[in-house]
Amino acid sequence: MAFSPGTMAILEKIYWFVSVFFLGIGIYITWKKNKQVEAVLLTIIGTAAIFYYWIKWFKVKDTADLWPPYITTCPDYLTLVSGDVTGDSKPVCMDFVGVSRQPNIFMATDPTKIPQVSDPDYQSHIFVMPTRPADADDPTFNTLVCTNVQSKGLSWFGVCE
């Protein structure tokens, strides 16, 4: 469950007030019962607990619903390979894992034997990202990318789903 930043700021202030108030009451009652060692331990452990939960609840952002945390350069589980390695004019994406659902169209590549642009089956080992048009907001570009991804039997979370 996520709250808006304004709500989180209010909850953080309430957290500090309530936690310090109850810790102070606990220390006061313990000290008044002539249990000074327990009061000091409560102070140390209570302060540590307050800071621990403050960091956990208010400072560390939950990324469980944000995947991937960034949009990758290649479709899921593919690796970007420099054009210097393949002899191509630009970088390409290759599958070193074997994730394609259509292995006869898009074949996995052995990382120790990277195909060269002169190889006859080179096109079946690479995924080339289409060039983005001048109009960056063109909705047909994402459709084109997703069509290319799906035709190779791949997925690209955050782009095509």
Rosetta blueprint (number, residue, H / E / L):
1 M L
2 A L
3 F L
4 S L
5 P H
6 G H
7 T H
8 M H
9 A H
10 I H
11 L H
12 E H
13 K H
14 I H
15 Y H
16 W H
17 F H
18 V H
19 S H
20 V H
21 F H
22 F H
23 L H
24 G H
25 I H
26 G H
27 I H
28 Y H
29 I H
30 T H
31 W H
32 K H
33 K L
34 N L
35 K L
36 Q H
37 V H
38 E H
39 A H
40 V H
41 L H
42 L H
43 T H
44 I H
45 I H
46 G H
47 T H
48 A H
49 A H
50 I H
51 F H
52 Y H
53 Y H
54 W H
55 I H
56 K H
57 W H
58 F H
59 K H
60 V L
61 K L
62 D L
63 T L
64 A L
65 D L
66 L L
67 W L
68 P L
69 P L
70 Y L
71 I L
72 T L
73 T L
74 C L
75 P L
76 D L
77 Y L
78 L L
79 T E
80 L E
81 V E
82 S L
83 G H
84 D H
85 V H
86 T H
87 G L
88 D L
89 S L
90 K L
91 P L
92 V E
93 C E
94 M E
95 D L
96 F L
97 V L
98 G L
99 V L
100 S L
101 R L
102 Q L
103 P L
104 N L
105 I L
106 F L
107 M L
108 A L
109 T L
110 D L
111 P L
112 T L
113 K L
114 I L
115 P L
116 Q L
117 V L
118 S L
119 D L
120 P L
121 D L
122 Y H
123 Q H
124 S H
125 H H
126 I L
127 F E
128 V L
129 M L
130 P L
131 T L
132 R L
133 P L
134 A L
135 D L
136 A L
137 D L
138 D L
139 P H
140 T H
141 F H
142 N H
143 T H
144 L H
145 V H
146 C H
147 T H
148 N H
149 V H
150 Q H
151 S H
152 K L
153 G L
154 L L
155 S L
156 W L
157 F L
158 G L
159 V L
160 C L
161 E L
